[in-house]
C-alpha cells in the first residue's frame, strides 16, 4: 500500500508491547493514519510466573511487515521495559532516525492470577515491575524527547478495566493498573505547559493471548463469588472485543480531534463497567 495522507501524517509514534495483540493493532492503525513507528517488545517470556505464551521475534517481524505495508517507516527492537538503558537508547535512535517524537502508546503489560495473600514475590515483582515501573521507565525515556521536539504531542497509557474497579484474583495486576491512572493524571498536569496531553484507556475483555480462559475458569471454580466482578459487555455480551476496536480509541487520542482531553480515563468496555 502506498504512503497515505492521514490525520497523523508526519508524526512519529513509540509503541511498547508492539509484537502482537493490542500493541500491533495500535502500530498498524497509527501507521495507517500516517505516523512512522518506533516499536518495542520483549519477544520472550517475562517470567516463569506468566503462564500464557510470550510474543516472539517473528511476531515483531510481522508487525514490521504490516507497518511497512501501510507505507510507513518503522524502527523495531527487542527490549524489556524494565531495562532503562535499552529504553533510552531506542528513543535516542528513533529520534535520530525520524527527527522527532510526537506520540507514545505505553502498552506493554503482563497479567497473572492469584489471591493477594497467596501471590509469590516473583508474581508481584513481575507484574508491577513491567506494568507500572516499566511504564514509568518508558515515560521517563520518552518525555524529554517529546518536550525537546517542541511539537506538543499525545501520550496514551494503556491501563485496564482493572485500573478503575476491583478484579479479585489478580490484585497485583489491578494495583499496577490503578498506579497507571495516578501516573496519567499527575503527568497530564506536569506536561500541560508543553502542550503534551496524557490520557489513559481502560480496556475490558480484549481478544489477545493475555486472556486465559482456563486460568480464569479455575479461579472462578474455586471462588464463585469472584465472577460477579467480571460482567458481560452490554454491547457485546457473548464475546471479546478485538484489538482493532481499542485502536480506534488510541488513534483518536493520538490525533488532534481529542485535543481538549488530558488527564482523562476512558473506559473501552462496551458498557461493562456500568454494572
Residue pairs with C-beta under 8 A, 6 or more apart in sequence:
1 69
1 70
1 71
2 71
3 34
3 71
3 72
4 32
4 34
4 70
4 71
5 34
6 32
6 33
6 34
6 35
7 33
7 34
7 251
7 255
7 256
7 257
8 30
8 33
8 34
8 35
8 102
8 103
8 251
8 254
8 255
9 33
9 34
9 35
10 34
11 34
11 35
11 36
11 100
11 102
11 103
11 151
11 254
12 35
12 36
12 37
12 38
12 94
12 95
12 98
12 99
12 100
12 101
12 102
12 103
13 27
13 30
13 35
13 36
13 37
13 38
13 102
13 103
13 104
13 105
13 254
14 37
14 38
14 40
14 90
14 91
14 94
14 101
14 103
14 104
14 105
14 142
15 23
15 26
15 27
15 30
15 37
15 38
15 39
15 40
15 104
15 105
15 107
16 23
16 40
16 41
16 81
16 105
16 106
16 107
16 108
16 134
16 135
16 138
17 23
17 40
17 41
17 55
17 81
17 107
17 108
17 109
17 158
18 24
18 26
18 27
18 37
18 39
18 40
18 41
18 60
18 63
18 76
18 107
19 39
19 41
19 43
19 55
19 56
19 57
19 59
19 60
19 62
19 63
20 41
20 55
20 59
20 62
20 63
20 208
20 209
21 55
21 206
21 208
21 209
21 210
21 243
22 107
22 158
22 203
22 206
22 208
22 243
22 246
22 247
23 39
23 41
23 63
23 105
23 107
23 108
24 59
24 62
24 63
24 66
24 243
25 242
25 243
25 244
25 246
25 247
26 105
26 107
26 243
26 246
26 247
26 250
26 251
27 37
27 39
27 63
27 66
27 67
27 74
28 63
28 66
28 67
28 70
28 247
29 244
29 247
29 248
29 250
29 251
30 37
30 103
30 105
30 250
30 251
30 254
31 37
31 66
31 67
31 70
31 71
31 72
31 74
32 70
33 251
33 254
33 255
34 72
35 72
35 102
35 103
35 254
36 72
36 73
36 74
36 98
37 67
37 72
37 73
37 74
37 75
37 76
38 74
38 75
38 76
38 90
38 91
38 94
38 98
38 101
39 60
39 63
39 64
39 67
39 74
39 75
39 76
39 77
40 76
40 77
40 78
40 79
40 81
40 87
40 90
40 108
41 55
41 59
41 60
41 63
41 76
41 78
41 79
41 108
42 54
42 55
42 78
42 79
42 80
42 81
42 108
43 54
43 55
43 56
43 57
43 59
43 60
43 78
44 54
44 56
44 78
45 54
46 54
46 80
46 110
46 126
46 130
47 110
47 122
47 123
47 126
48 122
49 112
49 120
49 122
49 123
49 126
50 110
50 111
50 112
50 126
51 112
51 212
51 215
52 111
52 209
52 210
52 212
53 209
55 209
57 78
60 76
60 78
61 76
63 74
63 76
64 74
64 76
67 74
68 74
73 97
73 98
75 90
75 93
75 94
75 97
75 98
77 86
77 90
77 93
79 86
79 87
79 90
80 86
80 134
81 87
81 108
81 130
81 134
81 135
81 137
81 138
82 129
82 130
82 133
82 134
82 137
83 137
84 137
84 140
84 141
87 137
87 138
87 140
87 141
87 142
88 141
90 141
91 101
91 141
91 142
91 145
92 145
94 101
95 101
95 145
95 149
100 149
100 151
101 142
101 145
101 146
101 149
101 153
102 146
102 149
102 151
102 152
102 153
102 154
103 153
103 154
103 155
103 156
103 254
104 138
104 139
104 142
104 143
104 146
104 153
104 154
104 155
104 156
105 155
105 156
105 158
105 250
105 254
106 135
106 138
106 139
106 155
106 156
106 157
106 158
106 180
107 158
108 130
108 131
108 134
108 135
108 138
109 130
109 131
109 135
109 158
109 160
109 176
109 210
110 126
110 127
110 130
110 131
110 210
111 127
111 170
111 173
111 210
111 212
112 119
112 123
112 126
112 127
112 170
112 172
112 173
113 169
113 170
113 212
113 215
113 216
113 218
113 219
114 120
114 123
114 169
114 170
114 172
115 168
115 169
115 171
115 223
116 171
116 172
119 171
119 172
123 172
124 172
127 172
127 173
127 176
128 172
128 175
128 176
128 179
130 176
131 173
131 176
131 177
131 179
131 180
132 175
132 176
132 179
132 180
132 183
135 157
135 180
135 183
136 183
139 155
139 183
139 187
142 155
143 155
143 187
143 191
143 196
146 153
146 155
146 194
146 196
147 191
147 194
147 196
152 194
152 195
152 196
152 197
153 195
153 196
153 197
154 196
154 197
154 198
154 199
154 253
154 254
154 255
154 258
155 187
155 191
155 196
155 197
155 198
155 199
156 199
156 200
156 201
156 250
156 253
156 254
157 180
157 183
157 184
157 198
157 199
157 200
157 201
158 180
158 200
158 201
158 203
158 250
159 177
159 178
159 180
159 181
159 184
159 200
159 201
159 202
159 265
160 173
160 174
160 177
160 202
160 203
160 204
161 167
161 202
161 203
161 204
161 205
161 267
161 269
161 272
161 273
162 170
162 173
162 174
162 177
162 178
163 174
163 177
163 178
163 180
163 181
163 200
163 202
163 265
164 178
164 181
164 202
164 265
164 267
164 273
165 229
165 273
166 174
166 229
167 173
167 174
167 229
167 230
168 223
168 225
168 226
168 229
169 216
169 219
169 223
169 226
177 202
180 200
181 200
181 265
184 198
184 199
184 200
184 263
184 265
185 263
187 198
188 197
188 198
188 199
188 262
188 263
188 264
189 263
191 197
191 198
191 262
192 262
197 253
197 258
197 259
197 261
197 262
198 262
198 263
199 253
199 258
199 261
199 262
199 263
199 264
199 265
199 266
200 264
200 265
200 266
201 246
201 249
201 250
201 253
201 265
201 266
201 268
202 265
202 266
202 267
202 268
202 269
202 273
203 241
203 246
203 268
203 269
204 233
204 241
204 267
204 268
204 269
204 270
204 272
204 273
205 211
205 233
205 240
205 241
205 269
205 272
206 240
206 241
206 242
206 243
206 245
206 246
207 239
207 240
207 241
207 242
207 243
208 243
211 240
216 230
219 226
220 226
220 227
231 272
231 273
231 275
232 238
232 272
233 241
233 269
233 270
233 271
233 272
234 270
234 271
234 272
234 274
235 270
235 271
236 270
241 268
241 270
245 268
246 268
249 266
249 268
252 258
253 261
253 266
267 273
